[in-house]
């Protein structure tokens, strides 16, 4: 009886977001960690993400049935009814937003609400089904977790938070396009207008290379802005450039596109995980004298 309630919240997605929100939190904390606040932020946002996933599964039942990747979801097979998934999702959302509201601050809660509204409302209900730009819209919600973690500590949307929002939004694009290429048949069968289906794989390849290249540049803003150190710079450059080289491999003659796209996807996970972990560990401590001057 518990199994369908666990599967409908997509534990893999929650784990990925947990790493990024913790990365944003530790980056902003700069070694001065309020562990109670950290666990409240991670748990609260995990509940919010779980809520969004459950409601998304409820919304997507009609298209999930056409895709091999999703046709065995519990909301499609009937293990969990759409009504039960909706109620469960709403309950998780109330708990998650409630915890964030009580333990964090208005800026962090505001970004959590923004990400939730974009994912559940703008993306799931409309853009995913109607527009090739749905991926861009969805990327905004995917970039919110590290910003929430950062703002839970800082209490403000500053340059560091802006860099995180831009960096994680850019990362989402090649990651999502790679999935759309190796799951091309699924998206075509469900009539979802992702870029490879709507405008061709060749254009998606160019976009993948472009977004990764810009992502490489944006990650450098954290060390250049004094938020992280040289270790982060080395790790982010190494993983991002490795990812970029793999993207360029898509232009090799005779390349098997689905296999190539899977490799780009796997490298996207390695890259963002390495970056999230490294920015949590290689933060720069602002000297007390500088803090006084800034105030």
ChimeraX attribute file (.defattr): number of C-alpha atoms within 10 A of each C-alpha:
attribute: neighborCount
match mode: 1-to-1
recipient: residues
	/A:1	7
	/A:2	6
	/A:3	10
	/A:4	16
	/A:5	17
	/A:6	13
	/A:7	16
	/A:8	23
	/A:9	25
	/A:10	18
	/A:11	15
	/A:12	10
	/A:13	13
	/A:14	17
	/A:15	12
	/A:16	16
	/A:17	22
	/A:18	20
	/A:19	20
	/A:20	29
	/A:21	28
	/A:22	25
	/A:23	25
	/A:24	26
	/A:25	29
	/A:26	26
	/A:27	30
	/A:28	27
	/A:29	22
	/A:30	19
	/A:31	14
	/A:32	10
	/A:33	13
	/A:34	12
	/A:35	9
	/A:36	9
	/A:37	17
	/A:38	21
	/A:39	13
	/A:40	18
	/A:41	31
	/A:42	23
	/A:43	17
	/A:44	27
	/A:45	29
	/A:46	25
	/A:47	24
	/A:48	29
	/A:49	30
	/A:50	25
	/A:51	28
	/A:52	26
	/A:53	24
	/A:54	29
	/A:55	26
	/A:56	22
	/A:57	25
	/A:58	23
	/A:59	18
	/A:60	18
	/A:61	18
	/A:62	13
	/A:63	19
	/A:64	22
	/A:65	19
	/A:66	18
	/A:67	17
	/A:68	14
	/A:69	12
	/A:70	17
	/A:71	16
	/A:72	14
	/A:73	20
	/A:74	22
	/A:75	27
	/A:76	21
	/A:77	12
	/A:78	11
	/A:79	14
	/A:80	19
	/A:81	14
	/A:82	20
	/A:83	12
	/A:84	15
	/A:85	25
	/A:86	19
	/A:87	14
	/A:88	18
	/A:89	26
	/A:90	18
	/A:91	14
	/A:92	22
	/A:93	25
	/A:94	15
	/A:95	17
	/A:96	25
	/A:97	20
	/A:98	15
	/A:99	19
	/A:100	27
	/A:101	17
	/A:102	12
	/A:103	17
	/A:104	22
	/A:105	17
	/A:106	15
	/A:107	19
	/A:108	27
	/A:109	25
	/A:110	16
	/A:111	19
	/A:112	25
	/A:113	17
	/A:114	14
	/A:115	24
	/A:116	22
	/A:117	15
	/A:118	20
	/A:119	26
	/A:120	20
	/A:121	14
	/A:122	16
	/A:123	25
	/A:124	20
	/A:125	15
	/A:126	13
	/A:127	21
	/A:128	21
	/A:129	17
	/A:130	14
	/A:131	16
	/A:132	18
	/A:133	14
	/A:134	20
	/A:135	20
	/A:136	17
	/A:137	19
	/A:138	23
	/A:139	24
	/A:140	20
	/A:141	26
	/A:142	20
	/A:143	23
	/A:144	28
	/A:145	32
	/A:146	26
	/A:147	29
	/A:148	33
	/A:149	31
	/A:150	30
	/A:151	27
	/A:152	27
	/A:153	24
	/A:154	19
	/A:155	15
	/A:156	15
	/A:157	15
	/A:158	11
	/A:159	13
	/A:160	21
	/A:161	22
	/A:162	11
	/A:163	18
	/A:164	23
	/A:165	21
	/A:166	18
	/A:167	22
	/A:168	24
	/A:169	21
	/A:170	24
	/A:171	24
	/A:172	23
	/A:173	22
	/A:174	27
	/A:175	22
	/A:176	19
	/A:177	24
	/A:178	27
	/A:179	18
	/A:180	25
	/A:181	26
	/A:182	19
	/A:183	18
	/A:184	20
	/A:185	15
	/A:186	21
	/A:187	24
	/A:188	17
	/A:189	15
	/A:190	15
	/A:191	15
	/A:192	21
	/A:193	21
	/A:194	25
	/A:195	24
	/A:196	23
	/A:197	20
	/A:198	16
	/A:199	12
	/A:200	12
	/A:201	18
	/A:202	13
	/A:203	12
	/A:204	22
	/A:205	23
	/A:206	15
	/A:207	17
	/A:208	25
	/A:209	20
	/A:210	16
	/A:211	18
	/A:212	24
	/A:213	18
	/A:214	13
	/A:215	24
	/A:216	21
	/A:217	13
	/A:218	17
	/A:219	21
	/A:220	18
	/A:221	18
	/A:222	22
	/A:223	18
	/A:224	13
	/A:225	13
	/A:226	13
	/A:227	20
	/A:228	23
	/A:229	19
	/A:230	13
	/A:231	15
	/A:232	25
	/A:233	20
	/A:234	13
	/A:235	16
	/A:236	24
	/A:237	18
	/A:238	14
	/A:239	20
	/A:240	26
	/A:241	17
	/A:242	15
	/A:243	25
	/A:244	22
	/A:245	15
	/A:246	18
	/A:247	26
	/A:248	14
	/A:249	17
	/A:250	22
	/A:251	14
	/A:252	9
	/A:253	7
	/A:254	7
	/A:255	11
	/A:256	10
	/A:257	18
	/A:258	17
	/A:259	13
	/A:260	19
	/A:261	26
	/A:262	18
	/A:263	16
	/A:264	27
	/A:265	23
	/A:266	15
	/A:267	20
	/A:268	24
	/A:269	14
	/A:270	14
	/A:271	21
	/A:272	21
	/A:273	17
	/A:274	17
	/A:275	22
	/A:276	22
	/A:277	18
	/A:278	21
	/A:279	29
	/A:280	23
	/A:281	18
	/A:282	20
	/A:283	23
	/A:284	20
	/A:285	16
	/A:286	11
	/A:287	8
	/A:288	9
	/A:289	8
	/A:290	9
	/A:291	9
	/A:292	8
	/A:293	7
	/A:294	7
	/A:295	5
